[in-house]
Amino acid sequence: MPVFTFLAVVGLVLIGLLFVADATLENGPPPIVTSDRTGLPKSWRPDDVKTLTTAPAPAPDMTSDAVVSAQPKAVHVGES
């Protein structure tokens, strides 16, 4: 538990130093506030969205010689 006591004492000392610094230091000029973006490059924006479309594939020709020859042969019942 001595660690928590140490942290509590150090925390209180630091908070006390903040109050002392606030009371003794002079206030500076207000910060410069500007909304101009001088010297920065213009923000980049992508070009308009272009949707790529393709034509649908043609229907397969199921009567071609390659398709007909690749189909399994029908086995009739009763044949050996």
Distance bins in CASP14 RR format, pairs under 12 A and 6 or more apart:
PFRMAT RR
TARGET T0000
AUTHOR 0000-0000-0000
RMODE 2
METHOD distances of the structure
MODEL  1
1 7 0 0 0 0 0 1 0 0 0 0 0
1 8 0 0 0 0 0 1 0 0 0 0 0
2 8 0 0 0 0 0 1 0 0 0 0 0
2 9 0 0 0 0 0 1 0 0 0 0 0
3 9 0 0 0 0 0 1 0 0 0 0 0
3 10 0 0 0 0 0 1 0 0 0 0 0
4 10 0 0 0 0 0 1 0 0 0 0 0
4 11 0 0 0 0 0 1 0 0 0 0 0
5 11 0 0 0 0 0 1 0 0 0 0 0
5 12 0 0 0 0 0 1 0 0 0 0 0
6 12 0 0 0 0 0 1 0 0 0 0 0
6 13 0 0 0 0 0 1 0 0 0 0 0
7 13 0 0 0 0 0 1 0 0 0 0 0
7 14 0 0 0 0 0 1 0 0 0 0 0
8 14 0 0 0 0 0 1 0 0 0 0 0
8 15 0 0 0 0 0 1 0 0 0 0 0
9 15 0 0 0 0 0 1 0 0 0 0 0
9 16 0 0 0 0 0 1 0 0 0 0 0
10 16 0 0 0 0 0 1 0 0 0 0 0
10 17 0 0 0 0 0 1 0 0 0 0 0
11 17 0 0 0 0 1 0 0 0 0 0 0
11 18 0 0 0 0 0 1 0 0 0 0 0
12 18 0 0 0 0 0 1 0 0 0 0 0
12 19 0 0 0 0 0 1 0 0 0 0 0
13 19 0 0 0 0 0 1 0 0 0 0 0
13 20 0 0 0 0 0 1 0 0 0 0 0
14 20 0 0 0 0 0 1 0 0 0 0 0
14 21 0 0 0 0 0 1 0 0 0 0 0
15 21 0 0 0 0 0 1 0 0 0 0 0
15 22 0 0 0 0 0 1 0 0 0 0 0
16 22 0 0 0 0 1 0 0 0 0 0 0
16 23 0 0 0 0 0 1 0 0 0 0 0
16 24 0 0 0 0 0 1 0 0 0 0 0
17 23 0 0 0 0 0 1 0 0 0 0 0
17 24 0 0 0 0 0 1 0 0 0 0 0
17 25 0 0 0 0 0 1 0 0 0 0 0
18 24 0 0 0 0 0 1 0 0 0 0 0
18 25 0 0 0 0 0 1 0 0 0 0 0
19 25 0 0 0 0 0 1 0 0 0 0 0
34 40 0 0 0 0 0 1 0 0 0 0 0
37 43 0 0 0 0 1 0 0 0 0 0 0
60 66 0 0 0 0 0 1 0 0 0 0 0
60 67 1 0 0 1 0 0 0 0 0 0 0
61 67 1 0 0 1 0 0 0 0 0 0 0
61 68 0 0 0 0 0 1 0 0 0 0 0
62 68 0 0 0 0 1 0 0 0 0 0 0
62 70 0 0 0 0 0 1 0 0 0 0 0
62 71 0 0 0 0 1 0 0 0 0 0 0
63 69 0 0 0 0 0 1 0 0 0 0 0
63 71 0 0 0 0 0 1 0 0 0 0 0
64 70 0 0 0 0 1 0 0 0 0 0 0
64 71 0 0 0 0 0 1 0 0 0 0 0
65 71 0 0 0 0 0 1 0 0 0 0 0
73 79 0 0 0 0 0 1 0 0 0 0 0
END
